[in-house]
Amino acid sequence: KTLQVFLQEVVNNVANIAASSAYDPDSTIAKSPQTIRSAAIIVTTLPVLVVYPLLQRYYIQGMTVGSVKG
């Protein structure tokens, strides 16, 4: 499974639990679906935001080399 598929399953499971009658909003473990969704967004975008600036130089070089004719 990819990270996105796994996180989608987690978000869906939390939404189903929150919709069920067994959900206890006063529990210290209980988190709202919005909180889980926000955490999933952070987890999926953080690696890209960290790695891209480090590799940007090589990405630009590859585009430049590929666009030069002759």
HTML snippet that shows the backbone in 3Dmol.js (N, CA, C, O; Angstrom):
<script src="https://3Dmol.org/build/3Dmol-min.js"></script>
<div id="view" style="width:600px;height:400px;position:relative"></div>
<script>
const pdb = `
ATOM      1  N   LYS A   1       0.843  -1.188   0.000  1.00  0.00           N
ATOM      2  CA  LYS A   1       0.000   0.000   0.000  1.00  0.00           C
ATOM      3  C   LYS A   1       0.881   1.241   0.000  1.00  0.00           C
ATOM      4  O   LYS A   1       1.940   1.274   0.626  1.00  0.00           O
ATOM      5  N   THR A   2       0.433   2.230  -0.695  1.00  0.00           N
ATOM      6  CA  THR A   2       1.155   3.499  -0.670  1.00  0.00           C
ATOM      7  C   THR A   2       0.741   4.284   0.577  1.00  0.00           C
ATOM      8  O   THR A   2      -0.244   3.962   1.241  1.00  0.00           O
ATOM      9  N   LEU A   3       1.513   5.307   0.868  1.00  0.00           N
ATOM     10  CA  LEU A   3       1.237   6.123   2.049  1.00  0.00           C
ATOM     11  C   LEU A   3      -0.134   6.787   1.950  1.00  0.00           C
ATOM     12  O   LEU A   3      -0.866   6.861   2.936  1.00  0.00           O
ATOM     13  N   GLN A   4      -0.472   7.262   0.768  1.00  0.00           N
ATOM     14  CA  GLN A   4      -1.752   7.950   0.596  1.00  0.00           C
ATOM     15  C   GLN A   4      -2.934   7.006   0.829  1.00  0.00           C
ATOM     16  O   GLN A   4      -3.926   7.395   1.445  1.00  0.00           O
ATOM     17  N   VAL A   5      -2.831   5.774   0.340  1.00  0.00           N
ATOM     18  CA  VAL A   5      -3.912   4.806   0.529  1.00  0.00           C
ATOM     19  C   VAL A   5      -4.047   4.467   2.011  1.00  0.00           C
ATOM     20  O   VAL A   5      -5.160   4.401   2.532  1.00  0.00           O
ATOM     21  N   PHE A   6      -2.935   4.254   2.685  1.00  0.00           N
ATOM     22  CA  PHE A   6      -2.965   3.950   4.110  1.00  0.00           C
ATOM     23  C   PHE A   6      -3.602   5.086   4.903  1.00  0.00           C
ATOM     24  O   PHE A   6      -4.451   4.845   5.761  1.00  0.00           O
ATOM     25  N   LEU A   7      -3.198   6.313   4.623  1.00  0.00           N
ATOM     26  CA  LEU A   7      -3.748   7.453   5.361  1.00  0.00           C
ATOM     27  C   LEU A   7      -5.232   7.650   5.058  1.00  0.00           C
ATOM     28  O   LEU A   7      -5.992   8.062   5.935  1.00  0.00           O
ATOM     29  N   GLN A   8      -5.651   7.360   3.827  1.00  0.00           N
ATOM     30  CA  GLN A   8      -7.071   7.455   3.497  1.00  0.00           C
ATOM     31  C   GLN A   8      -7.876   6.442   4.309  1.00  0.00           C
ATOM     32  O   GLN A   8      -8.968   6.751   4.785  1.00  0.00           O
ATOM     33  N   GLU A   9      -7.340   5.243   4.467  1.00  0.00           N
ATOM     34  CA  GLU A   9      -8.009   4.234   5.284  1.00  0.00           C
ATOM     35  C   GLU A   9      -8.095   4.676   6.744  1.00  0.00           C
ATOM     36  O   GLU A   9      -9.120   4.473   7.394  1.00  0.00           O
ATOM     37  N   VAL A  10      -7.036   5.273   7.254  1.00  0.00           N
ATOM     38  CA  VAL A  10      -7.042   5.762   8.638  1.00  0.00           C
ATOM     39  C   VAL A  10      -8.101   6.843   8.815  1.00  0.00           C
ATOM     40  O   VAL A  10      -8.857   6.823   9.786  1.00  0.00           O
ATOM     41  N   VAL A  11      -8.158   7.776   7.889  1.00  0.00           N
ATOM     42  CA  VAL A  11      -9.149   8.857   7.979  1.00  0.00           C
ATOM     43  C   VAL A  11     -10.564   8.289   7.907  1.00  0.00           C
ATOM     44  O   VAL A  11     -11.445   8.715   8.654  1.00  0.00           O
ATOM     45  N   ASN A  12     -10.782   7.332   7.013  1.00  0.00           N
ATOM     46  CA  ASN A  12     -12.112   6.725   6.902  1.00  0.00           C
ATOM     47  C   ASN A  12     -12.481   5.963   8.175  1.00  0.00           C
ATOM     48  O   ASN A  12     -13.626   6.029   8.623  1.00  0.00           O
ATOM     49  N   ASN A  13     -11.527   5.246   8.757  1.00  0.00           N
ATOM     50  CA  ASN A  13     -11.797   4.515  10.000  1.00  0.00           C
ATOM     51  C   ASN A  13     -12.147   5.460  11.138  1.00  0.00           C
ATOM     52  O   ASN A  13     -13.052   5.180  11.924  1.00  0.00           O
ATOM     53  N   VAL A  14     -11.438   6.573  11.231  1.00  0.00           N
ATOM     54  CA  VAL A  14     -11.724   7.547  12.292  1.00  0.00           C
ATOM     55  C   VAL A  14     -13.096   8.171  12.081  1.00  0.00           C
ATOM     56  O   VAL A  14     -13.832   8.398  13.040  1.00  0.00           O
ATOM     57  N   ALA A  15     -13.438   8.446  10.832  1.00  0.00           N
ATOM     58  CA  ALA A  15     -14.759   9.021  10.550  1.00  0.00           C
ATOM     59  C   ALA A  15     -15.862   8.033  10.900  1.00  0.00           C
ATOM     60  O   ALA A  15     -16.907   8.420  11.424  1.00  0.00           O
ATOM     61  N   ASN A  16     -15.630   6.753  10.610  1.00  0.00           N
ATOM     62  CA  ASN A  16     -16.632   5.734  10.950  1.00  0.00           C
ATOM     63  C   ASN A  16     -16.771   5.579  12.460  1.00  0.00           C
ATOM     64  O   ASN A  16     -17.881   5.416  12.967  1.00  0.00           O
ATOM     65  N   ILE A  17     -15.668   5.627  13.172  1.00  0.00           N
ATOM     66  CA  ILE A  17     -15.718   5.509  14.632  1.00  0.00           C
ATOM     67  C   ILE A  17     -16.434   6.716  15.235  1.00  0.00           C
ATOM     68  O   ILE A  17     -17.226   6.575  16.167  1.00  0.00           O
ATOM     69  N   ALA A  18     -16.150   7.902  14.697  1.00  0.00           N
ATOM     70  CA  ALA A  18     -16.791   9.114  15.215  1.00  0.00           C
ATOM     71  C   ALA A  18     -18.291   9.094  14.953  1.00  0.00           C
ATOM     72  O   ALA A  18     -19.068   9.647  15.732  1.00  0.00           O
ATOM     73  N   ALA A  19     -18.698   8.460  13.859  1.00  0.00           N
ATOM     74  CA  ALA A  19     -20.127   8.398  13.533  1.00  0.00           C
ATOM     75  C   ALA A  19     -20.847   7.311  14.329  1.00  0.00           C
ATOM     76  O   ALA A  19     -22.073   7.339  14.433  1.00  0.00           O
ATOM     77  N   SER A  20     -20.114   6.366  14.885  1.00  0.00           N
ATOM     78  CA  SER A  20     -20.752   5.268  15.611  1.00  0.00           C
ATOM     79  C   SER A  20     -21.188   5.724  17.000  1.00  0.00           C
ATOM     80  O   SER A  20     -20.784   6.779  17.489  1.00  0.00           O
ATOM     81  N   SER A  21     -22.016   4.904  17.611  1.00  0.00           N
ATOM     82  CA  SER A  21     -22.516   5.239  18.943  1.00  0.00           C
ATOM     83  C   SER A  21     -21.480   4.953  20.028  1.00  0.00           C
ATOM     84  O   SER A  21     -21.640   5.401  21.163  1.00  0.00           O
ATOM     85  N   ALA A  22     -20.411   4.207  19.693  1.00  0.00           N
ATOM     86  CA  ALA A  22     -19.387   3.871  20.681  1.00  0.00           C
ATOM     87  C   ALA A  22     -18.383   5.009  20.879  1.00  0.00           C
ATOM     88  O   ALA A  22     -17.498   4.911  21.729  1.00  0.00           O
ATOM     89  N   TYR A  23     -18.511   6.078  20.108  1.00  0.00           N
ATOM     90  CA  TYR A  23     -17.571   7.200  20.175  1.00  0.00           C
ATOM     91  C   TYR A  23     -17.813   7.989  21.451  1.00  0.00           C
ATOM     92  O   TYR A  23     -18.937   8.403  21.734  1.00  0.00           O
ATOM     93  N   ASP A  24     -16.751   8.194  22.218  1.00  0.00           N
ATOM     94  CA  ASP A  24     -16.833   8.952  23.465  1.00  0.00           C
ATOM     95  C   ASP A  24     -16.006  10.222  23.307  1.00  0.00           C
ATOM     96  O   ASP A  24     -14.782  10.166  23.428  1.00  0.00           O
ATOM     97  N   PRO A  25     -16.629  11.355  23.044  1.00  0.00           N
ATOM     98  CA  PRO A  25     -15.873  12.592  22.820  1.00  0.00           C
ATOM     99  C   PRO A  25     -15.113  13.078  24.047  1.00  0.00           C
ATOM    100  O   PRO A  25     -14.203  13.898  23.921  1.00  0.00           O
ATOM    101  N   ASP A  26     -15.472  12.582  25.244  1.00  0.00           N
ATOM    102  CA  ASP A  26     -14.769  12.995  26.459  1.00  0.00           C
ATOM    103  C   ASP A  26     -13.508  12.191  26.711  1.00  0.00           C
ATOM    104  O   ASP A  26     -12.747  12.502  27.627  1.00  0.00           O
ATOM    105  N   SER A  27     -13.278  11.159  25.910  1.00  0.00           N
ATOM    106  CA  SER A  27     -12.096  10.317  26.081  1.00  0.00           C
ATOM    107  C   SER A  27     -10.844  11.113  25.718  1.00  0.00           C
ATOM    108  O   SER A  27     -10.857  11.934  24.801  1.00  0.00           O
ATOM    109  N   THR A  28      -9.761  10.854  26.458  1.00  0.00           N
ATOM    110  CA  THR A  28      -8.506  11.554  26.171  1.00  0.00           C
ATOM    111  C   THR A  28      -7.855  11.034  24.890  1.00  0.00           C
ATOM    112  O   THR A  28      -7.019  11.712  24.294  1.00  0.00           O
ATOM    113  N   ILE A  29      -8.243   9.830  24.472  1.00  0.00           N
ATOM    114  CA  ILE A  29      -7.682   9.249  23.258  1.00  0.00           C
ATOM    115  C   ILE A  29      -8.458   9.701  22.021  1.00  0.00           C
ATOM    116  O   ILE A  29      -7.912   9.718  20.918  1.00  0.00           O
ATOM    117  N   ALA A  30      -9.714  10.063  22.199  1.00  0.00           N
ATOM    118  CA  ALA A  30     -10.579  10.408  21.070  1.00  0.00           C
ATOM    119  C   ALA A  30     -10.073  11.671  20.371  1.00  0.00           C
ATOM    120  O   ALA A  30      -9.773  12.682  21.006  1.00  0.00           O
ATOM    121  N   LYS A  31      -9.990  11.575  19.056  1.00  0.00           N
ATOM    122  CA  LYS A  31      -9.604  12.723  18.240  1.00  0.00           C
ATOM    123  C   LYS A  31     -10.679  12.950  17.191  1.00  0.00           C
ATOM    124  O   LYS A  31     -11.305  11.999  16.724  1.00  0.00           O
ATOM    125  N   SER A  32     -10.890  14.174  16.827  1.00  0.00           N
ATOM    126  CA  SER A  32     -11.907  14.451  15.822  1.00  0.00           C
ATOM    127  C   SER A  32     -11.396  14.049  14.441  1.00  0.00           C
ATOM    128  O   SER A  32     -10.186  14.025  14.216  1.00  0.00           O
ATOM    129  N   PRO A  33     -12.290  13.735  13.525  1.00  0.00           N
ATOM    130  CA  PRO A  33     -11.866  13.396  12.159  1.00  0.00           C
ATOM    131  C   PRO A  33     -11.091  14.542  11.500  1.00  0.00           C
ATOM    132  O   PRO A  33     -10.192  14.303  10.694  1.00  0.00           O
ATOM    133  N   GLN A  34     -11.437  15.765  11.840  1.00  0.00           N
ATOM    134  CA  GLN A  34     -10.720  16.909  11.264  1.00  0.00           C
ATOM    135  C   GLN A  34      -9.261  16.923  11.723  1.00  0.00           C
ATOM    136  O   GLN A  34      -8.374  17.259  10.938  1.00  0.00           O
ATOM    137  N   THR A  35      -9.005  16.568  12.966  1.00  0.00           N
ATOM    138  CA  THR A  35      -7.643  16.514  13.484  1.00  0.00           C
ATOM    139  C   THR A  35      -6.836  15.433  12.774  1.00  0.00           C
ATOM    140  O   THR A  35      -5.684  15.657  12.403  1.00  0.00           O
ATOM    141  N   ILE A  36      -7.436  14.274  12.589  1.00  0.00           N
ATOM    142  CA  ILE A  36      -6.762  13.180  11.894  1.00  0.00           C
ATOM    143  C   ILE A  36      -6.510  13.549  10.433  1.00  0.00           C
ATOM    144  O   ILE A  36      -5.444  13.249   9.896  1.00  0.00           O
ATOM    145  N   ARG A  37      -7.462  14.184   9.799  1.00  0.00           N
ATOM    146  CA  ARG A  37      -7.311  14.609   8.408  1.00  0.00           C
ATOM    147  C   ARG A  37      -6.166  15.627   8.278  1.00  0.00           C
ATOM    148  O   ARG A  37      -5.377  15.564   7.334  1.00  0.00           O
ATOM    149  N   SER A  38      -6.086  16.543   9.213  1.00  0.00           N
ATOM    150  CA  SER A  38      -5.007  17.539   9.186  1.00  0.00           C
ATOM    151  C   SER A  38      -3.649  16.888   9.395  1.00  0.00           C
ATOM    152  O   SER A  38      -2.674  17.254   8.739  1.00  0.00           O
ATOM    153  N   ALA A  39      -3.582  15.933  10.297  1.00  0.00           N
ATOM    154  CA  ALA A  39      -2.330  15.212  10.531  1.00  0.00           C
ATOM    155  C   ALA A  39      -1.918  14.427   9.293  1.00  0.00           C
ATOM    156  O   ALA A  39      -0.731  14.357   8.975  1.00  0.00           O
ATOM    157  N   ALA A  40      -2.874  13.838   8.593  1.00  0.00           N
ATOM    158  CA  ALA A  40      -2.575  13.096   7.367  1.00  0.00           C
ATOM    159  C   ALA A  40      -2.018  14.023   6.287  1.00  0.00           C
ATOM    160  O   ALA A  40      -1.099  13.646   5.559  1.00  0.00           O
ATOM    161  N   ILE A  41      -2.558  15.212   6.182  1.00  0.00           N
ATOM    162  CA  ILE A  41      -2.055  16.184   5.205  1.00  0.00           C
ATOM    163  C   ILE A  41      -0.619  16.571   5.530  1.00  0.00           C
ATOM    164  O   ILE A  41       0.218  16.657   4.632  1.00  0.00           O
ATOM    165  N   ILE A  42      -0.329  16.801   6.791  1.00  0.00           N
ATOM    166  CA  ILE A  42       1.031  17.163   7.206  1.00  0.00           C
ATOM    167  C   ILE A  42       1.999  16.022   6.908  1.00  0.00           C
ATOM    168  O   ILE A  42       3.090  16.246   6.384  1.00  0.00           O
ATOM    169  N   VAL A  43       1.591  14.791   7.248  1.00  0.00           N
ATOM    170  CA  VAL A  43       2.472  13.635   7.059  1.00  0.00           C
ATOM    171  C   VAL A  43       2.780  13.412   5.589  1.00  0.00           C
ATOM    172  O   VAL A  43       3.895  13.010   5.253  1.00  0.00           O
ATOM    173  N   THR A  44       1.829  13.659   4.709  1.00  0.00           N
ATOM    174  CA  THR A  44       2.075  13.422   3.283  1.00  0.00           C
ATOM    175  C   THR A  44       2.837  14.553   2.615  1.00  0.00           C
ATOM    176  O   THR A  44       3.577  14.299   1.665  1.00  0.00           O
ATOM    177  N   THR A  45       2.689  15.780   3.066  1.00  0.00           N
ATOM    178  CA  THR A  45       3.367  16.895   2.399  1.00  0.00           C
ATOM    179  C   THR A  45       4.731  17.225   2.988  1.00  0.00           C
ATOM    180  O   THR A  45       5.573  17.797   2.296  1.00  0.00           O
ATOM    181  N   LEU A  46       4.965  16.884   4.227  1.00  0.00           N
ATOM    182  CA  LEU A  46       6.230  17.235   4.875  1.00  0.00           C
ATOM    183  C   LEU A  46       7.456  16.653   4.172  1.00  0.00           C
ATOM    184  O   LEU A  46       8.430  17.382   3.987  1.00  0.00           O
ATOM    185  N   PRO A  47       7.460  15.377   3.770  1.00  0.00           N
ATOM    186  CA  PRO A  47       8.649  14.864   3.072  1.00  0.00           C
ATOM    187  C   PRO A  47       8.959  15.622   1.777  1.00  0.00           C
ATOM    188  O   PRO A  47      10.126  15.863   1.468  1.00  0.00           O
ATOM    189  N   VAL A  48       7.942  15.992   1.031  1.00  0.00           N
ATOM    190  CA  VAL A  48       8.158  16.741  -0.209  1.00  0.00           C
ATOM    191  C   VAL A  48       8.748  18.113   0.101  1.00  0.00           C
ATOM    192  O   VAL A  48       9.666  18.568  -0.580  1.00  0.00           O
ATOM    193  N   LEU A  49       8.224  18.761   1.121  1.00  0.00           N
ATOM    194  CA  LEU A  49       8.723  20.082   1.483  1.00  0.00           C
ATOM    195  C   LEU A  49      10.150  20.054   1.998  1.00  0.00           C
ATOM    196  O   LEU A  49      10.870  21.045   1.876  1.00  0.00           O
ATOM    197  N   VAL A  50      10.568  18.941   2.569  1.00  0.00           N
ATOM    198  CA  VAL A  50      11.929  18.819   3.095  1.00  0.00           C
ATOM    199  C   VAL A  50      12.905  18.413   1.989  1.00  0.00           C
ATOM    200  O   VAL A  50      14.010  18.951   1.917  1.00  0.00           O
ATOM    201  N   VAL A  51      12.514  17.477   1.134  1.00  0.00           N
ATOM    202  CA  VAL A  51      13.431  16.920   0.136  1.00  0.00           C
ATOM    203  C   VAL A  51      13.580  17.829  -1.078  1.00  0.00           C
ATOM    204  O   VAL A  51      14.684  17.947  -1.608  1.00  0.00           O
ATOM    205  N   TYR A  52      12.520  18.468  -1.532  1.00  0.00           N
ATOM    206  CA  TYR A  52      12.586  19.265  -2.758  1.00  0.00           C
ATOM    207  C   TYR A  52      13.651  20.366  -2.709  1.00  0.00           C
ATOM    208  O   TYR A  52      14.414  20.484  -3.668  1.00  0.00           O
ATOM    209  N   PRO A  53      13.747  21.173  -1.656  1.00  0.00           N
ATOM    210  CA  PRO A  53      14.797  22.199  -1.648  1.00  0.00           C
ATOM    211  C   PRO A  53      16.213  21.612  -1.736  1.00  0.00           C
ATOM    212  O   PRO A  53      17.111  22.235  -2.302  1.00  0.00           O
ATOM    213  N   LEU A  54      16.404  20.419  -1.178  1.00  0.00           N
ATOM    214  CA  LEU A  54      17.725  19.799  -1.236  1.00  0.00           C
ATOM    215  C   LEU A  54      18.062  19.312  -2.646  1.00  0.00           C
ATOM    216  O   LEU A  54      19.228  19.323  -3.040  1.00  0.00           O
ATOM    217  N   LEU A  55      17.059  18.888  -3.403  1.00  0.00           N
ATOM    218  CA  LEU A  55      17.284  18.344  -4.736  1.00  0.00           C
ATOM    219  C   LEU A  55      16.929  19.314  -5.864  1.00  0.00           C
ATOM    220  O   LEU A  55      17.015  18.957  -7.039  1.00  0.00           O
ATOM    221  N   GLN A  56      16.536  20.520  -5.518  1.00  0.00           N
ATOM    222  CA  GLN A  56      16.099  21.487  -6.522  1.00  0.00           C
ATOM    223  C   GLN A  56      17.204  21.795  -7.525  1.00  0.00           C
ATOM    224  O   GLN A  56      16.922  21.958  -8.712  1.00  0.00           O
ATOM    225  N   ARG A  57      18.438  21.876  -7.083  1.00  0.00           N
ATOM    226  CA  ARG A  57      19.564  22.176  -7.964  1.00  0.00           C
ATOM    227  C   ARG A  57      19.657  21.145  -9.086  1.00  0.00           C
ATOM    228  O   ARG A  57      19.830  21.504 -10.250  1.00  0.00           O
ATOM    229  N   TYR A  58      19.544  19.870  -8.735  1.00  0.00           N
ATOM    230  CA  TYR A  58      19.644  18.801  -9.729  1.00  0.00           C
ATOM    231  C   TYR A  58      18.429  18.780 -10.654  1.00  0.00           C
ATOM    232  O   TYR A  58      18.555  18.466 -11.838  1.00  0.00           O
ATOM    233  N   TYR A  59      17.286  19.106 -10.134  1.00  0.00           N
ATOM    234  CA  TYR A  59      16.075  19.171 -10.941  1.00  0.00           C
ATOM    235  C   TYR A  59      16.202  20.264 -11.997  1.00  0.00           C
ATOM    236  O   TYR A  59      15.860  20.043 -13.159  1.00  0.00           O
ATOM    237  N   ILE A  60      16.684  21.429 -11.612  1.00  0.00           N
ATOM    238  CA  ILE A  60      16.862  22.545 -12.536  1.00  0.00           C
ATOM    239  C   ILE A  60      17.929  22.207 -13.567  1.00  0.00           C
ATOM    240  O   ILE A  60      17.759  22.508 -14.748  1.00  0.00           O
ATOM    241  N   GLN A  61      19.029  21.584 -13.141  1.00  0.00           N
ATOM    242  CA  GLN A  61      20.083  21.193 -14.084  1.00  0.00           C
ATOM    243  C   GLN A  61      19.548  20.215 -15.120  1.00  0.00           C
ATOM    244  O   GLN A  61      19.854  20.352 -16.305  1.00  0.00           O
ATOM    245  N   GLY A  62      18.777  19.257 -14.713  1.00  0.00           N
ATOM    246  CA  GLY A  62      18.210  18.277 -15.634  1.00  0.00           C
ATOM    247  C   GLY A  62      17.272  18.921 -16.634  1.00  0.00           C
ATOM    248  O   GLY A  62      17.261  18.541 -17.805  1.00  0.00           O
ATOM    249  N   MET A  63      16.498  19.875 -16.198  1.00  0.00           N
ATOM    250  CA  MET A  63      15.601  20.575 -17.118  1.00  0.00           C
ATOM    251  C   MET A  63      16.401  21.420 -18.101  1.00  0.00           C
ATOM    252  O   MET A  63      16.062  21.495 -19.282  1.00  0.00           O
ATOM    253  N   THR A  64      17.449  22.045 -17.620  1.00  0.00           N
ATOM    254  CA  THR A  64      18.277  22.897 -18.485  1.00  0.00           C
ATOM    255  C   THR A  64      18.999  22.053 -19.534  1.00  0.00           C
ATOM    256  O   THR A  64      19.017  22.421 -20.709  1.00  0.00           O
ATOM    257  N   VAL A  65      19.588  20.940 -19.135  1.00  0.00           N
ATOM    258  CA  VAL A  65      20.295  20.073 -20.063  1.00  0.00           C
ATOM    259  C   VAL A  65      19.339  19.499 -21.104  1.00  0.00           C
ATOM    260  O   VAL A  65      19.687  19.383 -22.279  1.00  0.00           O
ATOM    261  N   GLY A  66      18.156  19.149 -20.676  1.00  0.00           N
ATOM    262  CA  GLY A  66      17.179  18.578 -21.590  1.00  0.00           C
ATOM    263  C   GLY A  66      16.607  19.584 -22.568  1.00  0.00           C
ATOM    264  O   GLY A  66      16.095  19.191 -23.616  1.00  0.00           O
ATOM    265  N   SER A  67      16.678  20.866 -22.259  1.00  0.00           N
ATOM    266  CA  SER A  67      16.082  21.879 -23.136  1.00  0.00           C
ATOM    267  C   SER A  67      17.091  22.478 -24.110  1.00  0.00           C
ATOM    268  O   SER A  67      16.692  23.165 -25.050  1.00  0.00           O
ATOM    269  N   VAL A  68      18.397  22.235 -23.911  1.00  0.00           N
ATOM    270  CA  VAL A  68      19.418  22.798 -24.803  1.00  0.00           C
ATOM    271  C   VAL A  68      19.499  21.954 -26.064  1.00  0.00           C
ATOM    272  O   VAL A  68      19.635  20.732 -26.001  1.00  0.00           O
ATOM    273  N   LYS A  69      19.413  22.621 -27.211  1.00  0.00           N
ATOM    274  CA  LYS A  69      19.493  21.923 -28.501  1.00  0.00           C
ATOM    275  C   LYS A  69      20.877  22.144 -29.089  1.00  0.00           C
ATOM    276  O   LYS A  69      21.512  23.177 -28.880  1.00  0.00           O
ATOM    277  N   GLY A  70      21.312  21.155 -29.817  1.00  0.00           N
ATOM    278  CA  GLY A  70      22.552  21.326 -30.566  1.00  0.00           C
ATOM    279  C   GLY A  70      23.641  20.582 -30.040  1.00  0.00           C
ATOM    280  O   GLY A  70      24.745  20.638 -30.580  1.00  0.00           O
TER     281      GLY A  70
END
`;
const viewer = $3Dmol.createViewer("view");
viewer.addModel(pdb, "pdb");
viewer.setStyle({}, {cartoon: {color: "spectrum"}});
viewer.zoomTo();
viewer.render();
</script>
